[in-house]
Amino acid sequence: MSTQSTLSTASKTLLGLAAIAALAAPARADVLDDVKAHGVLKCGVTLAAPGFSAEDNAGKRTGFDVDLCKAIAAAVLEDDSKIQLVPMDLKTAFAGLPTGAVDVLTHRFTWTQSRDVGGLKFPKVMFFDGQGFAVTKKSKANKIADLNNATICTAQGSTSELIVADYFRAHKLKYKIVTFASQEQAWDAFVGKRCDAAINDRSGLAARLAKLPNRDDFKVLAETVSNEPIGPIVAQGQPRWEAVVRFVLNALVAAEESGVTQANVDAERSSQNPDVQRLLGVTGDFGTKLGLANDYAYKAIKAVGNYGEIWDRNVGPKTPLRLERGRNALVANGGLMMSIPVR
Ligand SMILES: N[C@@H](CCC(=O)N[C@@H](CS)C(=O)NCC(=O)O)C(=O)O
């Protein structure tokens, strides 16, 4: 743990080391061929964020990010159970791609310029998020300006360190940032009153609040201080694999746009709608051109449902996270989520 008022040197070093490790490791020949040969898809997932990736009472890991992993396995291996979930923190996740420790990160990481040019490729945004601050209700903080002189908990290597530094400086607010090795530790320290506030993606805060027995003692301030386009990550130099991950995720969004669901996907194979016919591989050769079976999207949707179904099941208003679609609504419904045309 380190306490300082600017972006921690340790974090910069960690980020640098991760980037160097990513570039120095021997490149994998072809991840798509590898995954097919092994018959198992290895997904790096976050440690314990309910709704995204966490073990349920039966010890089974479920969540939004797990469902994306299953969708890719269904599309590539025709079996959504052929997955190996590798829980990883911020320190280990990025370096796991070039070494083959994982094939894809279906994690909670933000697409940033330095990550993109530092050996990591983000095929498509799966979650438009932004960062916010959690505080205790007792603290009486109602807006970020009330956090002048506050101590803020976060994790090394996350986007939050720079966001806090930039925001507080720009608004002439004083702060002390306390960084931890993982978000888990940062959150636990905040709950343990080591800090006045915790910063993270709003979805991450919702996930952590969801598992607190006394969640009503806390709140998330209304202001959102950053844009966090979050998506799966693959290693650079793997254009075939990058396209596979992109178009599996894309298929889940396209399915929602066309009203194709887990329940009706079989019937929809007889649809007269040309968009649906191409999506499900009834016409065209969109799957084969990716190196997959032509009905890869059908398999993915059959396994986990469309984007909206994945949302509702894992993080939606009826789950402990209670997340509205907001920015992640389809464009047709006023949000930012849209598919790349299957044409
Ligand atoms: N989106 C931010 C934050 C990501 C983040 O903190 N994600 C949490 C999950 S919600 C995490 O990775 N936790 C792993 C850990 O505890 O280190 C980033 O990309 O830096």
The ligand as an ORCA input file, in Angstrom:
! r2SCAN-3c Opt
* xyz 0 1
  N     -11.989      0.185    -15.775
  C     -10.871      0.473    -14.919
  C     -10.979     -0.267    -13.589
  C     -11.042     -1.731    -13.766
  C     -11.287     -2.443    -12.452
  O     -10.933     -1.959    -11.402
  N     -11.917     -3.576    -12.502
  C     -12.143     -4.353    -11.334
  C     -13.394     -5.146    -11.455
  S     -14.847     -4.171    -11.382
  C     -10.960     -5.266    -11.224
  O     -10.284     -5.470    -12.182
  N     -10.656     -5.860    -10.149
  C      -9.501     -6.700    -10.100
  C      -8.689     -6.306     -8.944
  O      -9.230     -6.398     -7.848
  O      -7.520     -5.935     -9.124
  C      -9.594      0.093    -15.635
  O      -9.675     -0.480    -16.720
  O      -8.515      0.399    -15.117
*
